[in-house]
Amino acid sequence: MPDHEGNGGWHLSKSLSLTHLFSTLAIVVAGFTYMGDLEQDILRNTLAHEALIQTVERNQDWNTSVFGEIKTMLSSISDRLDKLADRR
């Protein structure tokens, strides 16, 4: 096979340069670090989401009880107004 180094042909080398090795290692480490940080962010967001759901549920329970009290008060006021109207 003729040597094509001088005429611009393809040349494949079986050697492994240290810069290529270090850059590949850096990319792999960066990828694992990114995935680890991403997993932590997902966990943090999941916990925050669950806390928000609990807060909304507590607010809904509180609103239900308050609206129940308001309905009771309005019913009482309505009864009193009916009694006042019946007296006249």
LOKE-213552 format. One record per residue: residue number from 1; residue in three letters; x, y, z of N, C-alpha, C in turn. Coordinates in nm, 2 decimals. Each point is the difference from the previous one (the first is absolute). Example, Ala and Ser with C-alpha at 12.3 -4.5 7.8 and 13.67 -1.06 7.14 Angstrom:
% residues 2
+-----+-----+--------+--------+--------+--------+--------+--------+--------+--------+--------+
:   i :  aa :     nX :     nY :     nZ :    caX :    caY :    caZ :     cX :     cY :     cZ :
+-----+-----+--------+--------+--------+--------+--------+--------+--------+--------+--------+
:   1 : ALA :   1.32 :  -0.57 :   0.78 :  -0.09 :   0.12 :   0.00 :   0.09 :   0.12 :   0.00 :
:   2 : SER :  -0.04 :   0.11 :  -0.07 :   0.09 :   0.11 :   0.00 :  -0.08 :   0.11 :   0.08 :
+-----+-----+--------+--------+--------+--------+--------+--------+--------+--------+--------+
This chain:
% residues 88
+-----+-----+--------+--------+--------+--------+--------+--------+--------+--------+--------+
:   i :  aa :     nX :     nY :     nZ :    caX :    caY :    caZ :     cX :     cY :     cZ :
+-----+-----+--------+--------+--------+--------+--------+--------+--------+--------+--------+
:   1 : MET :   0.08 :  -0.12 :   0.00 :  -0.08 :   0.12 :   0.00 :   0.09 :   0.12 :   0.00 :
:   2 : PRO :  -0.03 :   0.10 :  -0.09 :   0.09 :   0.12 :   0.00 :  -0.03 :   0.09 :   0.12 :
:   3 : ASP :   0.10 :   0.07 :   0.03 :  -0.01 :   0.10 :   0.11 :  -0.06 :   0.13 :  -0.05 :
:   4 : HIS :  -0.11 :   0.05 :   0.05 :  -0.07 :   0.12 :  -0.05 :   0.02 :   0.12 :   0.09 :
:   5 : GLU :   0.11 :   0.01 :   0.07 :   0.01 :   0.11 :   0.09 :   0.03 :   0.13 :  -0.07 :
:   6 : GLY :   0.08 :  -0.01 :  -0.11 :   0.04 :   0.12 :  -0.07 :  -0.11 :   0.06 :  -0.09 :
:   7 : ASN :  -0.10 :  -0.07 :  -0.04 :  -0.09 :   0.05 :  -0.10 :  -0.14 :   0.03 :   0.06 :
:   8 : GLY :  -0.02 :   0.02 :   0.12 :  -0.12 :   0.04 :   0.06 :  -0.10 :  -0.11 :   0.02 :
:   9 : GLY :   0.04 :  -0.13 :  -0.02 :  -0.10 :  -0.11 :   0.02 :  -0.02 :  -0.02 :   0.15 :
:  10 : TRP :  -0.09 :  -0.10 :   0.03 :  -0.04 :  -0.03 :   0.13 :   0.12 :  -0.07 :   0.07 :
:  11 : HIS :   0.01 :   0.03 :   0.13 :   0.10 :  -0.07 :   0.08 :  -0.06 :  -0.03 :   0.13 :
:  12 : LEU :   0.00 :  -0.12 :   0.04 :  -0.05 :  -0.05 :   0.13 :   0.12 :  -0.04 :   0.08 :
:  13 : SER :   0.00 :   0.05 :   0.12 :   0.11 :  -0.04 :   0.10 :  -0.06 :  -0.08 :   0.11 :
:  14 : LYS :   0.07 :  -0.10 :   0.04 :  -0.05 :  -0.08 :   0.11 :   0.05 :   0.05 :   0.14 :
:  15 : SER :   0.07 :   0.11 :   0.00 :   0.05 :   0.05 :   0.12 :  -0.11 :   0.08 :   0.07 :
:  16 : LEU :   0.01 :   0.01 :   0.13 :  -0.10 :   0.07 :   0.08 :   0.07 :   0.12 :   0.07 :
:  17 : SER :  -0.04 :   0.12 :  -0.03 :   0.06 :   0.12 :   0.06 :  -0.05 :   0.02 :   0.14 :
:  18 : LEU :   0.08 :   0.06 :   0.08 :  -0.04 :   0.03 :   0.14 :  -0.11 :   0.11 :   0.00 :
:  19 : THR :   0.01 :   0.09 :  -0.09 :  -0.11 :   0.11 :   0.00 :  -0.13 :  -0.06 :  -0.03 :
:  20 : HIS :  -0.01 :  -0.10 :  -0.09 :  -0.12 :  -0.06 :  -0.03 :  -0.05 :  -0.08 :   0.12 :
:  21 : LEU :   0.09 :  -0.07 :   0.06 :  -0.04 :  -0.08 :   0.12 :  -0.05 :   0.09 :   0.11 :
:  22 : PHE :   0.07 :   0.11 :   0.03 :  -0.05 :   0.09 :   0.11 :  -0.13 :   0.07 :  -0.04 :
:  23 : SER :  -0.01 :   0.04 :  -0.12 :  -0.13 :   0.07 :  -0.04 :  -0.12 :  -0.10 :   0.01 :
:  24 : THR :   0.02 :  -0.12 :  -0.04 :  -0.10 :  -0.10 :   0.01 :  -0.04 :  -0.03 :   0.14 :
:  25 : LEU :   0.10 :  -0.01 :   0.09 :  -0.02 :  -0.02 :   0.14 :  -0.07 :   0.12 :   0.06 :
:  26 : ALA :   0.03 :   0.12 :  -0.04 :  -0.06 :   0.12 :   0.05 :  -0.15 :   0.00 :  -0.04 :
:  27 : ILE :  -0.03 :  -0.04 :  -0.12 :  -0.14 :   0.00 :  -0.05 :  -0.08 :  -0.10 :   0.08 :
:  28 : VAL :   0.06 :  -0.12 :   0.02 :  -0.07 :  -0.10 :   0.08 :  -0.03 :   0.04 :   0.14 :
:  29 : VAL :   0.10 :   0.06 :   0.06 :  -0.02 :   0.05 :   0.14 :  -0.10 :   0.11 :   0.00 :
:  30 : ALA :   0.00 :   0.09 :  -0.09 :  -0.09 :   0.11 :  -0.01 :  -0.14 :  -0.06 :  -0.02 :
:  31 : GLY :  -0.02 :  -0.10 :  -0.08 :  -0.13 :  -0.06 :  -0.02 :  -0.05 :  -0.06 :   0.12 :
:  32 : PHE :   0.08 :  -0.08 :   0.08 :  -0.05 :  -0.05 :   0.12 :  -0.03 :   0.10 :   0.10 :
:  33 : THR :   0.08 :   0.11 :   0.01 :  -0.03 :   0.11 :   0.09 :  -0.13 :   0.06 :  -0.03 :
:  34 : TYR :  -0.02 :   0.03 :  -0.13 :  -0.13 :   0.06 :  -0.05 :  -0.12 :  -0.09 :   0.04 :
:  35 : MET :   0.01 :  -0.13 :  -0.03 :  -0.11 :  -0.09 :   0.03 :  -0.02 :  -0.01 :   0.15 :
:  36 : GLY :   0.10 :   0.01 :   0.08 :  -0.02 :   0.00 :   0.15 :  -0.07 :   0.12 :   0.05 :
:  37 : ASP :   0.05 :   0.12 :  -0.06 :  -0.07 :   0.12 :   0.04 :  -0.14 :   0.00 :  -0.05 :
:  38 : LEU :  -0.03 :  -0.05 :  -0.11 :  -0.13 :  -0.01 :  -0.06 :  -0.09 :  -0.08 :   0.09 :
:  39 : GLU :   0.05 :  -0.11 :   0.05 :  -0.08 :  -0.09 :   0.09 :  -0.03 :   0.07 :   0.13 :
:  40 : GLN :   0.10 :   0.07 :   0.05 :  -0.03 :   0.08 :   0.13 :  -0.10 :   0.11 :  -0.03 :
:  41 : ASP :   0.00 :   0.06 :  -0.11 :  -0.10 :   0.11 :  -0.03 :  -0.14 :  -0.06 :  -0.01 :
:  42 : ILE :   0.00 :  -0.12 :  -0.06 :  -0.13 :  -0.07 :  -0.02 :  -0.06 :  -0.04 :   0.14 :
:  43 : LEU :   0.09 :  -0.05 :   0.09 :  -0.04 :  -0.03 :   0.13 :  -0.05 :   0.12 :   0.08 :
:  44 : ARG :   0.07 :   0.11 :  -0.01 :  -0.04 :   0.12 :   0.06 :  -0.13 :   0.05 :  -0.05 :
:  45 : ASN :  -0.02 :   0.00 :  -0.13 :  -0.13 :   0.04 :  -0.05 :  -0.11 :  -0.09 :   0.04 :
:  46 : THR :   0.02 :  -0.13 :   0.00 :  -0.10 :  -0.09 :   0.05 :  -0.04 :   0.03 :   0.14 :
:  47 : LEU :   0.09 :   0.02 :   0.09 :  -0.03 :   0.03 :   0.14 :  -0.08 :   0.14 :   0.01 :
:  48 : ALA :   0.05 :   0.10 :  -0.08 :  -0.07 :   0.12 :   0.00 :  -0.14 :  -0.01 :  -0.05 :
:  49 : HIS :  -0.02 :  -0.08 :  -0.10 :  -0.13 :  -0.03 :  -0.06 :  -0.09 :  -0.06 :   0.10 :
:  50 : GLU :   0.05 :  -0.10 :   0.07 :  -0.08 :  -0.07 :   0.10 :  -0.04 :   0.09 :   0.12 :
:  51 : ALA :   0.09 :   0.09 :   0.03 :  -0.03 :   0.10 :   0.11 :  -0.11 :   0.10 :  -0.05 :
:  52 : LEU :   0.01 :   0.04 :  -0.13 :  -0.11 :   0.09 :  -0.05 :  -0.13 :  -0.07 :   0.00 :
:  53 : ILE :   0.00 :  -0.13 :  -0.04 :  -0.13 :  -0.08 :   0.00 :  -0.06 :   0.00 :   0.14 :
:  54 : GLN :   0.08 :  -0.03 :   0.10 :  -0.05 :   0.00 :   0.13 :  -0.05 :   0.13 :   0.05 :
:  55 : THR :   0.07 :   0.11 :  -0.04 :  -0.05 :   0.13 :   0.03 :  -0.14 :   0.03 :  -0.06 :
:  56 : VAL :  -0.01 :  -0.03 :  -0.13 :  -0.13 :   0.02 :  -0.07 :  -0.11 :  -0.08 :   0.07 :
:  57 : GLU :   0.03 :  -0.13 :   0.03 :  -0.10 :  -0.08 :   0.07 :  -0.04 :   0.06 :   0.13 :
:  58 : ARG :   0.10 :   0.05 :   0.08 :  -0.04 :   0.06 :   0.13 :  -0.08 :   0.13 :  -0.02 :
:  59 : ASN :   0.03 :   0.08 :  -0.11 :  -0.08 :   0.11 :  -0.03 :  -0.14 :  -0.03 :  -0.04 :
:  60 : GLN :  -0.01 :  -0.11 :  -0.08 :  -0.13 :  -0.04 :  -0.04 :  -0.09 :  -0.05 :   0.12 :
:  61 : ASP :   0.06 :  -0.07 :   0.09 :  -0.07 :  -0.04 :   0.12 :  -0.04 :   0.12 :   0.08 :
:  62 : TRP :   0.09 :   0.09 :   0.02 :  -0.03 :   0.12 :   0.07 :  -0.12 :   0.08 :  -0.06 :
:  63 : ASN :   0.01 :   0.02 :  -0.14 :  -0.10 :   0.07 :  -0.07 :  -0.14 :  -0.07 :   0.01 :
:  64 : THR :   0.00 :  -0.13 :   0.00 :  -0.12 :  -0.08 :   0.01 :  -0.06 :   0.02 :   0.14 :
:  65 : SER :   0.08 :   0.00 :   0.11 :  -0.05 :   0.03 :   0.13 :  -0.05 :   0.14 :   0.02 :
:  66 : VAL :   0.07 :   0.10 :  -0.06 :  -0.04 :   0.14 :   0.01 :  -0.13 :   0.02 :  -0.07 :
:  67 : PHE :  -0.01 :  -0.06 :  -0.12 :  -0.12 :   0.02 :  -0.08 :  -0.12 :  -0.06 :   0.07 :
:  68 : GLY :   0.03 :  -0.12 :   0.07 :  -0.11 :  -0.06 :   0.07 :  -0.05 :   0.09 :   0.12 :
:  69 : GLU :   0.09 :   0.06 :   0.06 :  -0.03 :   0.10 :   0.11 :  -0.08 :   0.12 :  -0.06 :
:  70 : ILE :   0.04 :   0.05 :  -0.11 :  -0.07 :   0.11 :  -0.06 :  -0.14 :  -0.04 :  -0.04 :
:  71 : LYS :  -0.01 :  -0.12 :  -0.06 :  -0.14 :  -0.05 :  -0.03 :  -0.09 :  -0.01 :   0.12 :
:  72 : THR :   0.06 :  -0.05 :   0.11 :  -0.08 :  -0.01 :   0.12 :  -0.04 :   0.14 :   0.05 :
:  73 : MET :   0.10 :   0.10 :   0.00 :  -0.03 :   0.13 :   0.04 :  -0.11 :   0.07 :  -0.09 :
:  74 : LEU :   0.01 :  -0.02 :  -0.13 :  -0.10 :   0.06 :  -0.09 :  -0.14 :  -0.07 :   0.02 :
:  75 : SER :   0.00 :  -0.12 :   0.03 :  -0.13 :  -0.07 :   0.03 :  -0.06 :   0.06 :   0.13 :
:  76 : SER :   0.09 :   0.02 :   0.10 :  -0.05 :   0.06 :   0.12 :  -0.05 :   0.14 :  -0.02 :
:  77 : ILE :   0.07 :   0.08 :  -0.08 :  -0.05 :   0.14 :  -0.03 :  -0.13 :  -0.01 :  -0.08 :
:  78 : SER :  -0.01 :  -0.09 :  -0.09 :  -0.12 :  -0.01 :  -0.08 :  -0.12 :  -0.04 :   0.09 :
:  79 : ASP :   0.02 :  -0.09 :   0.09 :  -0.10 :  -0.04 :   0.10 :  -0.04 :   0.12 :   0.08 :
:  80 : ARG :   0.09 :   0.08 :   0.05 :  -0.03 :   0.12 :   0.08 :  -0.08 :   0.10 :  -0.08 :
:  81 : LEU :   0.04 :   0.02 :  -0.12 :  -0.07 :   0.09 :  -0.09 :  -0.14 :  -0.04 :  -0.03 :
:  82 : ASP :  -0.02 :  -0.13 :  -0.01 :  -0.13 :  -0.06 :  -0.02 :  -0.09 :   0.03 :   0.12 :
:  83 : LYS :   0.06 :  -0.02 :   0.12 :  -0.08 :   0.02 :   0.12 :  -0.03 :   0.15 :   0.02 :
:  84 : LEU :   0.09 :   0.09 :  -0.04 :  -0.03 :   0.14 :   0.01 :  -0.11 :   0.04 :  -0.10 :
:  85 : ALA :   0.01 :  -0.06 :  -0.12 :  -0.10 :   0.03 :  -0.10 :  -0.14 :  -0.05 :   0.04 :
:  86 : ASP :   0.00 :  -0.12 :   0.07 :  -0.13 :  -0.05 :   0.05 :  -0.06 :   0.08 :   0.11 :
:  87 : ARG :   0.08 :   0.06 :   0.08 :  -0.05 :   0.09 :   0.11 :  -0.07 :   0.12 :  -0.05 :
:  88 : ARG :   0.04 :   0.05 :  -0.11 :  -0.06 :   0.13 :  -0.05 :  -0.12 :  -0.03 :  -0.08 :
+-----+-----+--------+--------+--------+--------+--------+--------+--------+--------+--------+
